[in-house]
């Protein structure tokens, strides 16, 4: 750019002093012409590169969803229902996993749940039986106590024999022991009820997980879009620790359509503000310049993040100066077909020294025309 401005200035000098001879060349005039012009060019170029940031690192980003079946146990792919790079709607089936193992698991757990519920009912019934046994044992104990007390009075008057008294005393001890056993049986029955309820809850949760696995055996599209790099084939194992098996590219939304993400040096970044005018040259459209506005700035980059570890960082501040991302919304972005990953040149024009934006406009248009060649 400096050479072009210098050539234009020299052409003006030649035109004024040599061709048209509008001004007579003298030593003072020559000194002024040789110093003022280059100085203005230097100032103009400085203001252009500082106040009107230019980036050759613009990209069109797309939202990509890794598809991974949420199966606790790996399953074998039964069929592929779509083709690569063909657009489909949200909810359309992508592929199916053999459902038989998951159906068997569901049926098995349903049967186990019925058994668990029956055991719970049996445990509840055993509590009623234990309560009845306690009442019977309490009645027997009360009768044995009365018999013991009566015989204890009669044995003193020799109305009953000593042996009869000893037998009544033995019956009382046995009745008391039976009551103690009945109380213990009630406690066991109640514990059995709690255990049965917990078992039922556990089986219900397992059944819920099994049904979820069965649902996940049919994998559907998370949105409108298409699948790229489809390498999945019937017979392959998916789920569990297998990871993602295909990449689903979501269609552009109102928020992402016509948005360019460009990175700028940090010395320019703070000058860029939301709403500023921008120009974009896409390699997809040689010779064309698209206008837009700064949508927002991303006020952080990867160097700002420290990972949690037992090591003390020792390379802070090293490396090249940071770059920061800026999102540009094209004015006619809705009318353009811009594939994800497309490269672009981006210029942002601030409110400072606006005349200095002219060289930047020339540069970005030059790059746009050079896209025909490179």
ZIDAPE-V254378 format. One record per residue. SS is DSSP state (A for helix, B for strand, O for the rest). OMEGA is omega in radians with two decimals (none if undefined). D_CENTER is the distance of its C-alpha to the mean C-alpha in Angstrom with 2 decimals. Layout:
ss | omega | d_center
SS | OMEGA | D_CENTER
SS | OMEGA | D_CENTER
This chain:
ss | omega | d_center
O | 3.14 | 45.29
A | 3.14 | 47.90
A | -3.14 | 50.30
A | 3.11 | 49.98
A | 3.11 | 50.72
A | 3.13 | 53.56
A | 3.11 | 54.98
A | -3.14 | 54.87
A | 3.12 | 56.58
A | 3.11 | 59.22
A | 3.10 | 59.86
A | 3.10 | 60.47
A | -3.14 | 62.86
A | -3.10 | 64.73
A | -3.08 | 64.91
A | -2.99 | 66.19
A | -3.05 | 68.58
A | -3.05 | 69.67
A | -3.10 | 69.29
O | 3.14 | 69.99
O | 3.12 | 71.69
O | 3.14 | 70.60
O | 3.13 | 70.86
O | -3.12 | 73.26
O | 3.05 | 71.67
O | -3.11 | 72.95
A | 3.11 | 71.85
A | 3.14 | 70.21
A | 3.13 | 68.44
A | 3.13 | 67.30
A | -3.14 | 65.95
A | -3.12 | 64.02
A | -3.11 | 62.71
A | -3.10 | 61.70
A | -3.09 | 59.85
A | -3.10 | 58.42
A | 3.12 | 56.79
A | 3.13 | 54.88
A | 3.11 | 53.89
A | 3.11 | 52.45
A | 3.14 | 50.57
A | 3.14 | 49.06
A | -3.12 | 48.07
A | 3.14 | 46.62
A | 3.10 | 44.52
A | -3.14 | 43.31
A | -3.13 | 42.28
A | -3.07 | 40.65
A | -3.11 | 38.42
A | -3.02 | 37.56
A | -3.12 | 37.34
O | -3.01 | 35.86
O | 3.10 | 32.96
B | 3.14 | 32.60
B | 3.04 | 29.78
B | -3.07 | 30.04
B | 3.07 | 26.33
B | -3.11 | 24.74
B | 2.99 | 22.05
O | -3.09 | 20.59
O | 3.09 | 16.83
O | 3.09 | 15.16
O | -3.11 | 11.73
B | -3.13 | 11.38
B | 3.03 | 9.48
B | -3.13 | 10.46
B | 3.14 | 12.48
O | 3.13 | 13.03
O | -3.12 | 15.22
O | -3.13 | 14.46
O | 3.12 | 18.07
O | 3.08 | 19.45
O | -3.11 | 22.37
O | 3.11 | 22.42
B | -3.09 | 24.05
B | -3.12 | 26.04
B | -3.12 | 25.18
B | -3.12 | 27.91
B | 3.05 | 27.56
B | -3.01 | 25.62
O | -3.10 | 25.78
O | 3.06 | 24.75
O | -3.13 | 25.84
O | 3.01 | 24.13
O | 3.05 | 23.80
O | -3.08 | 25.03
O | 3.13 | 23.30
B | -3.11 | 22.32
O | 3.09 | 21.28
O | 3.14 | 18.41
O | 3.07 | 19.35
O | -3.10 | 21.63
B | 3.08 | 21.88
B | 3.08 | 20.59
B | -3.13 | 22.29
B | 3.05 | 23.80
B | 3.14 | 24.06
O | -3.02 | 27.46
O | -3.00 | 27.34
A | 3.13 | 30.63
A | -3.12 | 29.43
A | 3.06 | 26.96
A | 3.10 | 29.74
A | 3.13 | 32.12
A | 3.12 | 29.79
A | -3.14 | 29.51
A | 3.13 | 33.30
A | -3.13 | 34.03
A | 3.06 | 31.96
A | 3.09 | 33.52
A | 3.13 | 36.91
A | 3.11 | 35.99
A | 3.11 | 34.87
A | 3.11 | 38.29
A | -3.14 | 40.09
A | 3.11 | 38.18
A | 3.09 | 39.12
A | 3.09 | 42.72
A | 3.11 | 42.79
A | 3.09 | 41.55
A | 3.11 | 44.38
A | 3.13 | 46.84
A | 3.10 | 45.80
A | 3.10 | 46.32
A | 3.13 | 49.70
A | 3.07 | 50.61
A | 3.09 | 50.18
A | 3.11 | 52.77
A | 3.14 | 55.02
A | 3.09 | 54.71
A | 3.10 | 55.64
A | 3.12 | 58.64
A | 3.11 | 59.68
A | 3.13 | 59.55
A | 3.13 | 61.76
A | 3.14 | 64.22
A | 3.11 | 64.25
A | 3.12 | 64.84
A | 3.11 | 67.74
A | 3.12 | 69.25
A | -3.14 | 68.89
A | 3.10 | 70.62
A | 3.14 | 73.43
A | 3.11 | 73.81
A | 3.14 | 73.96
A | 3.12 | 76.68
A | 3.11 | 78.61
A | -3.11 | 78.34
A | -3.14 | 79.54
A | -3.13 | 82.39
A | 3.10 | 83.57
A | 3.11 | 83.37
A | -3.08 | 85.85
A | -3.11 | 88.07
A | 3.12 | 88.27
A | 3.12 | 89.96
O | 3.12 | 92.70
O | 3.09 | 92.95
O | 3.06 | 91.98
O | -3.13 | 89.41
O | 3.11 | 89.43
A | -3.13 | 87.37
A | 3.10 | 85.67
A | 3.11 | 84.52
A | -3.14 | 83.03
A | 3.12 | 81.20
A | 3.09 | 79.81
A | 3.09 | 78.54
A | 3.12 | 76.91
A | 3.11 | 75.22
A | 3.10 | 73.97
A | 3.13 | 72.48
A | 3.13 | 70.59
A | 3.12 | 69.32
A | 3.10 | 68.19
A | 3.12 | 66.34
A | 3.12 | 64.62
A | 3.10 | 63.61
A | 3.10 | 62.09
A | 3.11 | 60.10
A | 3.14 | 58.81
A | 3.08 | 57.93
A | 3.10 | 55.91
A | 3.10 | 54.06
A | 3.09 | 53.43
A | 3.12 | 51.92
A | 3.13 | 49.51
A | 3.14 | 48.53
A | 3.11 | 48.09
A | 3.09 | 45.80
A | 3.12 | 43.72
A | 3.10 | 43.65
A | 3.13 | 42.36
A | 3.13 | 39.48
A | 3.14 | 38.69
A | 3.12 | 38.82
A | 3.12 | 36.49
A | 3.11 | 33.91
A | 3.12 | 34.34
A | 3.12 | 33.83
A | 3.13 | 30.60
A | 3.14 | 29.34
A | 3.10 | 30.41
A | 3.11 | 28.81
A | 3.10 | 25.41
A | 3.12 | 25.96
A | 3.09 | 27.03
A | 3.11 | 23.93
A | -3.14 | 21.78
A | 3.10 | 24.21
A | 3.10 | 24.04
A | 3.09 | 20.23
A | -3.14 | 20.75
A | 3.08 | 23.40
A | -3.11 | 21.23
A | 3.09 | 18.59
O | 3.02 | 21.57
B | -3.04 | 21.39
B | -3.09 | 18.25
B | -3.12 | 17.85
O | 3.14 | 16.36
O | -3.13 | 13.19
O | 3.05 | 15.13
O | 3.14 | 18.16
B | -3.11 | 18.34
B | -3.14 | 19.51
B | 3.08 | 18.96
B | 3.10 | 20.13
O | -3.12 | 21.65
O | 3.14 | 22.28
O | -3.13 | 23.76
O | -3.13 | 23.17
O | 3.08 | 26.55
O | -3.13 | 28.09
O | 3.14 | 28.86
O | 3.12 | 25.85
B | 3.09 | 23.95
B | 3.11 | 20.29
O | -3.12 | 18.08
O | -3.09 | 18.21
O | -3.11 | 17.87
O | -3.14 | 18.36
O | -3.10 | 14.80
O | -3.06 | 13.79
O | 3.07 | 17.00
B | 3.13 | 16.53
B | -3.13 | 14.68
B | -3.13 | 14.46
B | -3.14 | 15.14
B | 3.05 | 14.62
O | -3.14 | 17.77
O | 3.07 | 18.07
O | 3.10 | 17.89
O | -3.09 | 20.22
O | -3.04 | 17.87
O | -3.08 | 17.47
O | 3.10 | 20.87
O | -3.13 | 23.39
B | 3.09 | 21.26
B | 3.08 | 22.23
B | -3.12 | 20.57
B | 3.11 | 23.38
B | -3.12 | 23.86
B | 3.06 | 26.97
B | -3.06 | 28.94
A | 3.13 | 28.61
A | 3.11 | 32.27
A | -2.90 | 31.55
A | -3.07 | 28.16
O | 3.10 | 29.55
O | -3.07 | 31.91
O | -3.11 | 29.21
O | 3.12 | 28.54
O | 3.09 | 26.79
O | -3.13 | 29.10
O | -3.12 | 31.17
B | -3.13 | 32.69
B | 3.04 | 31.34
B | -3.07 | 32.53
B | 3.04 | 30.64
B | -3.12 | 32.27
B | 3.09 | 30.27
O | 3.10 | 31.48
O | -3.07 | 31.06
O | -3.13 | 33.80
O | 3.07 | 36.58
O | -3.11 | 39.01
O | 3.07 | 36.89
O | -3.14 | 35.45
B | -3.13 | 32.76
B | 3.13 | 32.59
B | 3.14 | 29.66
B | 3.08 | 28.49
B | -3.14 | 26.13
B | 3.05 | 23.09
B | 3.11 | 21.70
B | 3.11 | 21.55
O | -2.97 | 18.78
O | 3.08 | 20.61
O | 2.99 | 19.09
O | -3.02 | 18.64
A | -3.12 | 17.71
A | -3.10 | 21.13
A | -3.06 | 20.46
O | 3.04 | 18.10
O | -3.13 | 19.95
O | 3.13 | 18.45
O | 3.13 | 19.68
O | 3.10 | 22.59
O | -3.12 | 26.27
O | 3.08 | 27.42
O | 3.13 | 28.67
O | -3.13 | 27.50
O | -3.12 | 30.53
O | 3.13 | 29.48
O | 3.09 | 28.49
O | -3.14 | 29.88
O | 3.10 | 30.77
O | -3.09 | 30.14
O | 3.07 | 30.19
O | -3.07 | 29.58
O | 2.97 | 26.07
B | -3.08 | 24.83
B | -3.04 | 22.56
B | 3.08 | 20.73
B | 3.13 | 22.11
B | -3.12 | 20.97
B | 3.09 | 24.02
B | -3.14 | 24.41
B | -3.13 | 27.29
O | -3.14 | 29.95
O | -3.10 | 30.39
A | -3.14 | 26.90
A | -3.08 | 26.97
A | -3.05 | 30.07
O | 2.97 | 28.89
O | -3.09 | 27.34
O | -3.14 | 25.23
O | 3.08 | 23.44
O | -3.10 | 20.13
O | 3.13 | 21.15
O | -3.14 | 24.48
B | -3.12 | 26.23
B | 2.96 | 27.87
B | -3.03 | 30.25
B | 3.03 | 29.61
B | 3.10 | 32.12
B | -3.09 | 31.67
B | 3.13 | 34.91
O | -3.12 | 35.31
O | -3.08 | 38.19
O | 3.05 | 40.08
O | -3.01 | 43.09
A | 3.13 | 42.15
A | 3.14 | 44.99
A | 3.10 | 43.31
A | -3.12 | 40.59
A | 3.09 | 43.17
A | 3.13 | 42.93
A | 3.07 | 39.12
A | 3.12 | 39.59
A | -3.11 | 42.06
A | -3.07 | 39.75
A | 3.08 | 36.77
A | 3.07 | 39.23
A | 3.10 | 40.75
A | -3.14 | 37.41
A | 3.12 | 36.88
A | 3.10 | 40.30
A | 3.08 | 39.83
O | 3.04 | 36.93
O | -3.03 | 39.76
O | -3.03 | 40.96
O | none | 37.97
